[in-house]
Amino acid sequence: MLSEFKAFIMRGNVVDLAVGVIIGASFGKIVTSLVEDILMPPLGLIVGKVDFSNFFIPLSLTDKHFNTIAEAKAAGVTTWNVGMFANTLVQFLLVAFAIFFFIVKPINKLKAREAAQASAVPAAPPVPSRTEELLAEIRDQLKK
């Protein structure tokens, strides 16, 4: 059983998957930093420093007004955190755009270039089988 497990782990697919997960986690940190540190600050300036993270709807019936989610939670009020969802949604869209623009699009261009080069090379004519050669000889004999 141990040797079977070792064979399973050492297969190329499992090792490739492990490497992909590790690189993907590191890339996720890079993309998160790109969004939070590079893209969001100018976007915040453009929109007028709007921060939706403290936009919430209290679900508990109370007459008190809370300025932040932390205040509401400290008071024991259940909140519907619509603003945090909006921030997360914007970050997801920016990450998806960054991944598409910086990774998917260049890879698609490379694949299209390789496909164009592969189709530009003329295919060699197929070699006739022995049966086809014999039939061609018979045909030539009958013509004579």
C-alpha positions in Angstrom: 0.0 0.0 0.0 2.9 2.4 0.8 4.5 1.8 -2.6 1.1 2.4 -4.3 0.7 5.7 -2.4 4.3 6.7 -3.4 3.6 5.9 -7.1 0.4 8.0 -6.8 2.2 11.0 -5.3 5.2 10.8 -7.7 3.0 10.9 -10.8 3.4 14.1 -12.9 -0.1 15.3 -12.5 0.0 15.4 -8.7 3.3 17.1 -8.6 2.2 19.6 -11.2 -1.0 20.3 -9.3 1.0 20.9 -6.1 3.3 23.3 -7.8 0.3 25.1 -9.4 -1.4 25.5 -6.1 1.7 27.0 -4.5 2.3 29.4 -7.3 -1.4 30.2 -7.5 -1.3 31.2 -3.8 1.7 33.4 -4.3 0.2 34.9 -7.4 -3.0 35.6 -5.4 -1.0 37.7 -2.9 0.5 39.6 -5.8 -2.9 40.3 -7.4 -4.4 41.3 -4.0 -1.6 43.7 -3.5 -2.1 45.1 -7.0 -5.8 45.7 -6.3 -5.5 47.0 -2.8 -2.3 49.0 -3.1 -2.2 50.1 -6.7 -5.7 50.1 -8.2 -8.0 51.0 -5.3 -6.3 54.2 -4.1 -6.7 56.1 -7.4 -10.2 54.6 -7.8 -11.0 55.9 -4.3 -9.8 59.4 -5.3 -11.8 59.3 -8.6 -15.0 58.3 -6.8 -14.5 60.9 -4.1 -13.0 58.7 -1.3 -16.1 56.6 -1.0 -15.7 53.7 1.3 -18.6 51.3 1.3 -17.2 49.1 4.1 -19.4 50.7 6.8 -22.6 50.7 4.8 -24.8 48.3 6.5 -28.5 47.6 7.3 -29.3 46.8 10.9 -31.6 43.7 11.0 -32.4 43.9 14.7 -35.1 46.4 15.6 -33.6 49.2 17.6 -34.0 53.0 17.8 -30.2 53.6 18.2 -28.1 54.8 15.2 -24.7 53.2 14.7 -22.0 54.8 12.6 -19.9 51.7 12.1 -20.4 48.0 11.9 -18.2 47.6 14.9 -20.5 49.8 17.0 -23.5 47.8 15.9 -21.9 44.5 16.7 -20.7 45.8 20.1 -24.3 46.6 20.9 -25.4 43.1 19.8 -27.2 44.2 16.7 -27.4 41.9 13.8 -26.3 43.6 10.6 -26.5 43.0 6.9 -23.1 44.2 5.6 -24.0 45.3 2.1 -21.0 47.6 1.9 -18.5 44.9 2.6 -20.0 42.8 0.0 -19.8 45.7 -2.5 -16.1 46.2 -1.7 -15.5 42.5 -2.1 -17.4 42.5 -5.4 -15.4 45.5 -6.7 -12.1 43.8 -5.7 -13.2 40.6 -7.4 -14.0 42.4 -10.6 -10.6 44.2 -10.5 -8.8 40.9 -9.9 -10.7 39.2 -12.7 -9.9 42.1 -15.0 -6.2 42.0 -14.0 -6.0 38.3 -14.5 -7.7 38.5 -17.9 -5.6 41.4 -19.1 -2.2 40.3 -17.8 -2.4 36.5 -18.1 -5.3 35.1 -20.2 -5.0 37.6 -23.1 -1.2 37.2 -23.6 -1.5 33.4 -23.3 -4.3 33.4 -25.9 -2.1 35.5 -28.2 0.7 33.1 -27.9 -1.6 30.1 -28.6 -3.0 31.9 -31.6 0.5 32.6 -32.9 1.5 29.0 -32.4 -1.6 27.8 -34.2 -0.9 30.1 -37.1 2.6 28.9 -37.4 1.5 25.3 -37.2 -1.1 25.8 -39.9 1.4 27.6 -42.1 3.6 24.6 -42.4 2.3 22.4 -45.2 1.4 18.9 -44.2 3.4 16.1 -45.9 1.3 14.0 -48.3 0.3 10.7 -46.6 2.4 7.7 -47.5 0.3 5.2 -49.5 -0.2 1.9 -47.8 1.0 -1.4 -49.4 -2.5 -2.2 -50.6 -2.8 1.2 -52.3 0.6 0.7 -54.0 -0.5 -2.7 -55.3 -3.8 -1.3 -56.5 -1.9 1.5 -58.3 0.3 -1.2 -60.0 -2.7 -3.2 -61.1 -4.4 0.0 -62.5 -1.2 0.8 -64.4 -1.0 -2.8 -65.8 -4.6 -2.6 -66.9 -4.0 0.7 -68.7 -1.2 -0.9 -70.7 
